[in-house]
Amino acid sequence: MQTTDTRAFLGIYLNDHLAGAAGGVELARRVAHAHRGSADEERLERLAGDITADRGALLSIVLSLGLPVRRYKSMAAWAGEKAARLKFNGRLRTRSPLSDLVELEAMRLAVEGKAAGWRTLLSLVDREPGLDVGELRTLLERADAQITVLEELRVKAVDEAFGAPAVSPR
């Protein structure tokens, strides 16, 4: 049995992840849109769809646990993602290769955080009967696959931005 504080902390934690997911969905969609007609279009469209589905899965988990959804956090993250588009990238009228690199790195960081969230929930399955181990493992596997795709795209973006092969940790 959990204490009231522990349940409140879980609600805050999951709502913070929901907020991050809202920003992540917007970023993934924007990156996919920016690569329409490119060799990476299909991979990025699939990635954006998976990231959107993952946010939906997280929302379902929050609701199944009977925790409140704090929509203002998601709205703030959504607005933050829109504001992040105003970054200076070395070009005024065309898309810079730096935009691809920075956005792919941001997406990778977000997916790493999402994977950590799934692992955290897996550690709580004994205390939270509403959590589905199979679903969480599937979500974690999908996050790991997303990390692999994002790393491959990041390496390519380093080469395109700087004309040099990237060092990859994998």
WOHUZI-V681987 format. One line per field, one symbol per residue. ss: DSSP state (H for helix, E for strand, C for the rest). burial: b if it has 9 or more other ideal C-beta (glycine too) atoms within 8 Angstrom, else e. Layout:
ss=???
burial=???
This chain:
ss=CCCHHHHHHHHHHHHHHHHHHHHHHHHHHHHHHHCCCCCCHHHHHHHHHHHHHHHHHHHHHHHHCCCCCCHHHHHHHHHHHHHHCCCCCCCCCCCCHHHHHHHHHHHHHHHHHHHHHHHHHHHCCCCCCCCCHHHHHHHHHHHHHHHHHHHHHHHHHHHHHHCCCCCCCC
burial=eeeeeebeebbebbbbbbbbbbbbbbbbbbbbebbeeeebbebbbebbebbbebbebbbebbbebebebbeebbbbbbebbeebeeeebeeeeeebbbbbbbbbbbbbebbbbbbebbbbbbebbeebeebeeebbbebbebbbebbbbbbebbbbbbbbbeeeeeeeee
